[in-house]
C-alpha cells in the first residue's frame, strides 16, 4: 500500500509540474504577441507575428494575446480542465471576429481570388476590415444567413458562451442592472431637488407608506413569509405531490426568513447596546491594539452543487411515499439545504398525530439510506414537522466567512462571538453579554475545542485588551496553552486543577469588589459604571470572560470548591461584567450538577453517545442524533427550542497565526501582577490551611497505633474526603508511613514522642 501511494504521489507531482511548464509557455507566447502588436522592439520574429496576425484578423488580433494569457493563468490554477469552458472562450472570440468583419462588410470581397485575398490581407495589416480569416468567415455567414441573420445567430452564440464562462444568469444580470439604474436615477433626482430646495412630496409619501408597512409586518408573521423584497433571502423549494409532473415543474421560490418576534427583539437589543458603544469608543482611543487581518484566515473552498436539486427532489418524493406507506398523509412544503444537513418540512393532513411521524424515524432513515436523521416536531413558529437528513456532500464552514458577515461586523457588543451557519446557510452569532453564561458539552472529537478556539478568536477580532480580559483554565494543559502571552490574558493559562479553585475564588472576590465600586458610585452594572468613569475621565473596568475547558477534571480534584465558585459567579457576576464558559466532555450528573445547570442557562450540545447525556445538557433528547465534527444544538436563554448549527472551523495553523499577530502587540510583561500575587497567596493559604481536627486525629492514631481513613470517619463522623486529607497531612508530617498495598499504614510516633512535639503541630 505504501509503495502504491508513493508512486501515485510522484505521478501527481510530475503531472502538476508538466501542467505548470505548459501554462508558463502559453503565458509567455501571449506576452510575446502582445509586445509584437504594440510595435515594441521584438526583432524580425515580432514583425512577422504582427503582420501575420493583423493580416488574418485585423483589429480583433489585439484581443488575442489577452485571451492567450488568460488561458495560461486558468491552466496554471487548474480551472481549464472543463472542455465547455475552452470551447465557449473560442466561440466567443470567433463570434467577435465575424461580427467585426460584418460591421466592416464593404471590405469583404464578393468573389474569392488571389487578388482579392491579397487585397484583404494587406488591408488587415493596415487595420482596415476584419482581416483574411474574418472576411472569409463573414462572407460564409452572410451568404448563408444574410447580414441581419448573421448578427442574430452570432450574438446569441456569444451570449450563450458568456453565460457558460461566467455562470451568471442573464435574468439576474438584467435585474441587478435595473435596480442599479433605478437607484442611480433616484439619487440624481434627490440631489437635484436638494440643490434647488424643492420638497420631494412623493418620496415622503413613499417613506410614510413604508413605515406603515413595517408596523403591519411586525404584527403579522404571515405577511413576512410571503414578502420577497427584503434583503435577507433564502431559496426554498416549494412543491406538492399530486403527480410526478408537479415535481418536474417545481420552481424555486424566494421567501423571507426573518421572524417578526426575533426582529423586534433585535431592535430592542440594539437600543440597550448604546452604552456599550460609547464605552468601547473611549477604550479604543486609549489602546494601540490592532484587530488581526482577516487574511490570516483561510477562505472557504467553493464546492459544486449542480446535482443537489435533483437529489433533493428525489428524496422529497421518497419521503412522502414512505410516510404514505405507513398510513401518514403528509406533503413536503419546503426544503432548506444547509452546510451539513437538509431539512424537509412536511405538513401532515388534519387528524395525523405528530407523535406518529416521530415514531417512524428509523423507517424513514432506512428508506432514505441515511446514516442518521433527526425529527423536529413541530418546527417553532411553523405548522410543519422538520426532518433533518445529512448531506452526501458536506460544505465546510470556515470562521472567516462568518467573521466577514454583516451580522458580526455590525454587532455593537464586544462580547460577540461566531458560532457557524444554520440549516438555511445563514451565519449565526451570539452575544455573551445577553446569555450571560454558557455550558458546552459533547463527546470527545465532537468539536468543543474548536468551538472554544472560535470563541476566543472572535473576541480577539472584536475587542481590545482594555475592553475584554480572559481568564483561561485548562486542566488538559495542551488545549489553551498557545494563548499564553496575548495582551487579553489576566494571568497565564491555569493548567493545575488544584489552582483552579483559587482562580475562581479570585473571580468571586473581584466580583464582590466591583459591586462595592458600583454601590459607592450609585450605579447598578458595569455599563453604567464605565459610562460614569468615562465622563469623569477615570479608568474603566474591563469585562472578564472565564473559560474552563474541562470541568470533569476540576470536579474530581476539588468538587465542592469548584461548584461553589461556579455557582456564586453564575448567580451574581453578570452585572459585574464577568461571564463564565464551562466545557466538559463528560456530560454526567456528577459533573454537570443540578446547581450548575440551574445557574448556567445557555447551552451548546455537541454529539453525545446517549439520550441520557443529551437530557443532562439540554433537558431534552436530540444531541445523540448529531453528526459530530462541529454539528451542534445551540440553546440560548429564552429560546423555545434549540437551533441546529454547523460550527465554524478554525485550524491550529490559523489560531497560531492570529495569536502570533496579537502577541506582537503585547508588551514584555502584560499580565496583571497584583492579580497573580493575590492568586498565588490564595493558593498558598489553601495549601497551608490546617484542619481543626488534625491534632485530635494525630492523638487518636498515636494512641491506637492504627491509621486508616475508615477509622477517622467513624470516630469523628466526617466524610471520606476530609478523612483522607487528614491522613495525607499526617503523612506529610512523618507521623504515619506511606500507603503500601493492602497493608495498614505504619504509625511512626510513640506517645512519648508525641508529647514532645505536640506544641509544634500546626
DRENPASE-142048 format. One record per residue (C-alpha): x, y, z. Coordinates in steps of 0.02 Angstrom, whole numbers, padded with zeros to 5 digits, always signed. Layout:
N
XYZ...
***
This chain:
762
+00000+00000+00000+00142+00119+00045+00231+00093-00122+00072+00119-00221+00037+00281-00128+00214+00345-00158+00204+00303-00344+00036+00391-00355+00105+00545-00267+00256+00550-00385+00142+00536-00536+00032+00677-00473+00185+00785-00439+00252+00756-00616+00082+00796-00691+00073+00956-00589+00248+01012-00645+00208+00972-00826+00048+01075-00817+00142+01223-00742+00276+01217-00878+00144+01214-01016+00048+01356-00932+00205+01465-00919+00241+01430-01103+00065+01485-01153+00078+01644-01048+00247+01688-01124+00177+01665-01301+00033+01782-01257+00153+01913-01188+00263+01899-01344+00113+01926-01459+00056+02073-01352+00227+02157-01363+00237+02123-01550+00068+02203-01583+00116+02356-01481+00259+02398-01602+00392+02361-01471+00566+02300-01515+00548+02112-01541+00655+02086-01695+00608+02000-01856+00501+01871-01766+00395+02008-01688+00370+02093-01857+00317+01927-01934+00194+01891-01792+00117+02064-01807+00096+02059-01997+00028+01881-01994-00100+01911-01856-00154+02082-01921-00170+02011-02097-00276+01866-02036-00381+01953-01902-00351+02142-01919-00407+02243-01766-00477+02091-01669-00298+02025-01663-00262+02148-01521-00381+02048-01409-00298+01880-01446-00143+01896-01330-00253+01940-01181-00357+01784-01211-00199+01676-01226-00129+01748-01063-00296+01718-00976-00300+01537-01037-00123+01512-00972-00172+01578-00800-00328+01468-00795-00222+01318-00845-00096+01354-00706-00229+01362-00569-00315+01205-00635-00476+01284-00700-00453+01242-00884-00497+01057-00874-00677+01092-00925-00693+01069-01114-00851+01175-01117-00754+01322-01047-00618+01314-01180-00747+01291-01319-00850+01439-01256-00699+01555-01250-00651+01505-01428-00828+01527-01496-00846+01695-01410-00686+01760-01491-00731+01692-01664-00902+01772-01647-00819+01938-01606-00707+01922-01762-00857+01883-01875-00965+02025-01804-00822+02148-01826-00795+02090-02006-00981+02103-02047-00984+02276-01970-00849+02322-02098-00933+02220-02237-00883+02342-02375-00710+02263-02372-00774+02084-02392-00743+02028-02572-00890+01954-02665-00778+01828-02755-00627+01733-02692-00473+01762-02800-00288+01783-02772-00301+01971-02798-00447+01987-02677-00359+01880-02545-00202+01985-02563-00303+02146-02550-00397+02091-02394-00235+02029-02313-00146+02195-02347-00296+02294-02282-00295+02188-02124-00112+02232-02093-00161+02416-02104-00305+02387-01980-00443+02400-02110-00583+02273-02115-00585+02107-02024-00430+02027-02099-00420+01875-02211-00492+01747-02088-00628+01865-02027-00679+01910-02205-00692+01727-02259-00798+01681-02106-00906+01837-02125-00931+01801-02311-00991+01623-02275-01107+01686-02137-01183+01824-02246-01209+01702-02391-01299+01577-02276-01395+01693-02157-01386+01868-02227-01323+02016-02127-01466+02026-02000-01474+01838-01978-01287+01830-01952-01296+01965-01818-01437+01872-01729-01357+01698-01731-01180+01754-01688-01231+01874-01548-01341+01737-01473-01193+01617-01482-01084+01746-01394-01212+01773-01256-01226+01585-01226-01036+01573-01219-01031+01717-01094-01158+01629-00982-01057+01466-00988-00893+01556-00949-00955+01668-00808-01101+01558-00747-01202+01716-00722-01387+01708-00760-01439+01836-00890-01604+01867-00799-01513+01902-00635-01392+02018-00727-01537+02117-00802-01625+02127-00633-01469+02190-00544-01434+02316-00683-01614+02376-00674-01602+02402-00485-01437+02497-00503-01511+02611-00639-01666+02647-00533-01561+02687-00379-01447+02799-00483-01599+02889-00555-01672+02922-00381-01502+02978-00316-01483+03106-00456-01664+03161-00436-01650+03186-00247-01483+03277-00267-01561+03399-00391-01711+03429-00277-01599+03458-00126-01493+03579-00228-01643+03683-00282-01728+03655-00111-01891+03579-00176-01975+03455-00057-01999+03282-00132-02182+03250-00090-02189+03080-00175-02035+03021-00082-02110+03075+00086-02272+02983+00046-02172+02828-00004-02074+02833+00160-02233+02851+00264-02311+02703+00173-02152+02603+00203-02156+02642+00390-02339+02588+00399-02299+02427+00308-02158+02390+00431-02280+02406+00577-02400+02288+00491-02259+02164+00458-02207+02163+00640-02383+02117+00693-02417+01989+00556-02298+01845+00532-02387+01781+00376-02355+01940+00280-02170+01917+00314-02173+01741+00246-02236+01797+00075-02130+01954+00060-01992+01937-00070-01922+02113-00064-01819+02105+00095-01631+02093+00086-01601+01930+00181-01674+01793+00070-01659+01606+00062-01701+01487-00079-01842+01370-00035-01907+01226-00139-02097+01230-00131-02186+01082-00206-02337+00964-00193-02352+00779-00234-02514+00761-00331-02425+00700-00488-02248+00670-00547-02261+00822-00660-02281+00931-00506-02103+00883-00457-02036+00920-00631-02118+01091-00639-02067+01142-00466-01993+01318-00458-01877+01397-00333-01969+01523-00226-01879+01659-00131-01956+01684+00039-01908+01799+00180-01831+01708+00326-01849+01847+00455-01962+01809+00603-02063+01955+00671-02031+01918+00853-01844+01899+00825-01839+02063+00730-01923+02156+00873-01802+02076+00998-01652+02129+00893-01715+02308+00884-01735+02316+01073-01563+02241+01100-01483+02372+00987-01557+02509+01096-01483+02430+01252-01311+02424+01171-01293+02614+01157-01195+02620+01319-01077+02484+01259-01039+02583+01101-00989+02737+01199-00880+02635+01318-00789+02548+01178-00753+02711+01088-00669+02777+01245-00566+02620+01271-00514+02611+01089-00441+02785+01098-00328+02727+01239-00271+02567+01157-00149+02542+01014-00219+02369+00986-00242+02322+00803-00376+02199+00751-00297+02048+00664-00309+02045+00475-00440+01927+00404-00311+01870+00276-00231+01768+00416-00381+01651+00400-00416+01529+00259-00553+01552+00128-00692+01426+00109-00669+01313-00044-00815+01326-00167-00898+01158-00197-01006+01111-00346-01192+01092-00310-01259+01062-00485-01337+00892-00443-01407+00943-00274-01578+00996-00338-01613+00828-00421-01558+00737-00264-01669+00846-00154-01822+00817-00265-01790+00630-00268-01775+00618-00079-01931+00726-00055-02030+00607-00162-01962+00454-00070-02001+00536+00096-02184+00565+00050-02201+00388-00018-02125+00316+00142-02247+00411+00252-02392+00359+00141-02340+00175+00155-02355+00188+00345-02525+00273+00337-02468+00452+00363-02542+00576+00239-02419+00721+00226-02334+00826+00093-02168+00914+00082-02196+01101+00077-02021+01169+00095-01838+01113+00088-01694+01205+00170-01518+01148+00123-01380+01188+00246-01194+01154+00252-01212+00983+00336-01396+00935+00332-01552+00966+00229-01716+00995+00319-01875+00934+00235-02027+01022+00306-02182+00914+00294-02360+00966+00329-02469+00823+00395-02652+00816+00348-02784+00857+00480-02802+00717+00606-02624+00650+00589-02532+00642+00755-02358+00717+00761-02302+00576+00876-02338+00451+00737-02213+00539+00622-02083+00546+00761-02102+00359+00789-02057+00324+00607-01882+00397+00618-01792+00229+00593-01905+00181+00447-01877+00349+00363-01688+00331+00385-01695+00156+00308-01793+00211+00154-01686+00365+00125-01524+00267+00154-01473+00399+00281-01345+00366+00417-01446+00463+00545-01597+00578+00545-01669+00699+00671-01852+00749+00679-01903+00919+00746-02088+00910+00787-02153+01040+00766-02038+01175+00696-02052+01329+00809-02165+01458+00729-02221+01345+00586-02363+01221+00561-02242+01090+00497-02130+00948+00553-01945+00957+00508-01850+00801+00454-01662+00834+00452-01560+00720+00338-01369+00725+00321-01300+00790+00156-01197+00672+00049-01076+00814+00009-01039+00917+00164-00994+01100+00138-00868+01160+00268-00900+01320+00365-00745+01424+00400-00729+01556+00534-00675+01685+00405-00840+01687+00310-00938+01712+00472-00820+01848+00535-00846+01938+00368-01036+01931+00384-01135+02091+00413-01207+02020+00575-01036+02007+00657-00965+02168+00583-01117+02272+00632-01134+02199+00807-01102+02331+00940-01064+02214+01085-00880+02175+01115-00931+02003+01181-00999+01948+01012-00933+01781+00950-00968+01673+00798-01048+01502+00804-01067+01447+00622-01212+01430+00500-01389+01368+00525-01489+01248+00418-01526+01381+00287-01343+01432+00273-01359+01597+00365-01217+01650+00482-01257+01635+00668-01175+01744+00800-01210+01761+00986-01182+01893+01120-01111+01827+01282-01172+01982+01375-01352+01927+01348-01327+01742+01388-01240+01781+01515-01152+01613+01549-01136+01460+01438-01114+01273+01457-01030+01175+01316-01037+00985+01319-01009+00841+01200-00911+00683+01169-00726+00680+01126-00692+00741+00949-00863+00820+00926-00798+00998+00910-00789+01075+01085-00607+01132+01075-00634+01207+00902-00788+01298+00968-00685+01372+01111-00546+01423+00991-00677+01504+00879-00749+01598+01027-00580+01664+01086-00530+01711+00907-00694+01807+00887-00655+01907+01044-00480+01946+00977-00561+02012+00817-00692+02114+00912-00618+02186+01072-00459+02269+01133-00368+02210+01291-00437+02362+01384-00616+02309+01343-00612+02121+01374-00497+02014+01481-00484+01824+01478-00453+01701+01620-00419+01529+01546-00422+01367+01648-00356+01217+01551-00332+01058+01655-00290+00964+01493-00135+01077+01478-00120+01071+01288-00285+01147+01227-00268+01332+01276-00082+01344+01313-00045+01429+01146-00141+01585+01204-00007+01624+01336+00066+01795+01302-00083+01881+01220-00125+02050+01298-00304+01998+01335-00249+01872+01469-00260+01925+01651-00140+01788+01708-00053+01644+01620-00165+01498+01574-00205+01398+01732-00161+01215+01700-00152+01146+01878-00325+01083+01932-00281+01121+02114-00255+01305+02070-00420+01318+01975-00522+01340+02135-00404+01482+02185-00434+01564+02015-00622+01551+02040-00605+01619+02218-00510+01769+02148-00650+01796+02021-00779+01791+02162-00677+01919+02260-00661+02029+02105-00849+02019+02080-00877+02072+02262-00756+02218+02243-00842+02276+02085-01011+02279+02172-00932+02388+02307-00872+02508+02172-01047+02510+02097-01125+02548+02268-01002+02689+02301-01043+02768+02133-01232+02735+02142-01238+02629+01984-01312+02457+01952-01200+02373+01824-01033+02383+01735-01101+02479+01585-01168+02619+01696-01007+02620+01798-00896+02632+01644-01006+02770+01573-00987+02870+01733-00799+02840+01740-00784+02895+01559-00874+03058+01595-00757+03088+01743-00603+03039+01639-00563+02894+01755-00510+02717+01718-00646+02596+01664-00665+02412+01708-00642+02278+01575-00766+02137+01554-00696+01967+01604-00728+01800+01519-00682+01645+01620-00663+01489+01511-00649+01316+01590-00603+01189+01457-00633+01029+01556-00748+01037+01707-00738+00849+01743-00554+00859+01793-00588+01001+01913-00736+00911+01991-00626+00760+02026-00494+00864+02118-00600+00989+02216-00786+00965+02178-00854+01067+02323-00745+01222+02299-00762+01222+02109-00950+01201+02115-00969+01339+02245-00860+01459+02144-00953+01424+01982-01123+01444+02064-01079+01608+02151-01013+01682+01989-01159+01617+01886-01285+01691+02008-01212+01865+02028-01072+01901+01905-01175+01961+01755-01198+02140+01813-01013+02146+01863-00962+02105+01684-00894+01931+01724-00952+01788+01613-00924+01601+01628-00899+01474+01489-00888+01295+01553-00846+01148+01438-00843+00963+01475-00833+00802+01376-00922+00701+01512-01100+00767+01524-01150+00663+01675-01247+00721+01828-01096+00709+01943-01003+00834+01833-01145+00946+01773-01238+00953+01938-01413+01020+01958-01348+01178+02043-01229+01215+01898-01365+01184+01768-01488+01296+01859-01366+01443+01857-01297+01424+01680-01449+01447+01566-01368+01448+01392-01308+01282+01323-01216+01212+01172-01230+01025+01145-01117+00931+01025-01134+00749+00979-01156+00634+01130-01167+00446+01147-01336+00427+01231-01504+00511+01254-01470+00523+01441-01317+00633+01408-01422+00742+01293-01552+00765+01429-01414+00810+01553-01357+00953+01439-01518+01014+01357-01655+00938+01467-01717+00855+01307-01664+00724+01180-01583+00768+01014-01396+00785+01040-01372+00597+01018-01432+00618+00837-01298+00745+00791-01163+00701+00664-01007+00763+00754-00869+00873+00679-00949+01037+00734-01132+00987+00717-01213+01068+00870-01376+01117+00953-01373+01296+01018-01497+01329+01159-01481+01509+01220-01577+01577+01367-01756+01622+01320-01764+01511+01165-01912+01393+01145-01809+01257+01062-01625+01232+01018-01560+01284+00847-01456+01164+00744-01294+01243+00683-01140+01184+00589-00999+01258+00691-00867+01369+00609-00700+01282+00590-00531+01359+00632-00372+01257+00612-00224+01254+00731-00122+01342+00598-00247+01486+00589-00252+01500+00779-00062+01509+00782-00060+01648+00651-00190+01753+00742-00108+01727+00912+00064+01772+00842-00008+01933+00768-00088+01980+00934+00067+01934+01036+00172+02054+00934+00069+02197+01005+00092+02142+01186+00222+02219+01300+00353+02105+01377+00251+02078+01536+00068+02114+01504-00004+02010+01647-00085+02089+01799+00049+02066+01932-00065+02110+02078-00190+01978+02021-00052+01848+02007+00007+01892+02185-00169+01877+02255-00196+01716+02160-00034+01637+02224-00063+01694+02404-00240+01624+02399-00172+01459+02333-00038+01450+02468-00166+01489+02604-00273+01347+02542-00124+01231+02541-00067+01285+02714-00238+01283+02795-00244+01156+02937-00397+01055+02979-00458+01091+03156-00472+00902+03186-00290+00869+03142-00225+00872+03323-00365+00758+03382-00337+00641+03236-00149+00630+03273-00183+00589+03456-00308+00454+03406-00188+00373+03283-00041+00376+03405-00148+00309+03549-00220+00166+03446-00063+00142+03339-00181+00121+03191-00203+00239+03044-00348+00216+02923-00471+00329+02836-00621+00224+02890-00572+00238+03074-00565+00428+03063-00734+00430+02975-00815+00328+03115-00734+00416+03263-00756+00596+03202-00913+00568+03096-00837+00652+02943-00838+00614+02758-00713+00514+02659-00628+00665+02577-00595+00753+02742-00531+00593+02824-00415+00561+02676-00345+00738+02688-00309+00711+02874-00212+00551+02835-00115+00643+02697-00073+00785+02818-00006+00659+02945+00098+00576+02810+00174+00745+02762+00222+00771+02946+00301+00597+02957+00175+00539+03086+00115+00392+02981+00203+00296+02844+00158+00281+02660+00017+00175+02594+00083+00002+02545-00045-00104+02453-00171-00188+02568-00061-00172+02721-00110-00046+02856-00007+00113+02871+00134+00111+02997+00123+00236+03142+00295+00315+03158+00270+00407+03325+00255+00341+03502+00154+00426+03640+00311+00497+03720+00373+00570+03555+00201+00645+03525+00205+00736+03694+00372+00814+03645+00314+00882+03477+00130+00918+03517+00162+01104+03536+00241+01114+03362+00095+01034+03269+00000+01160+03162
***
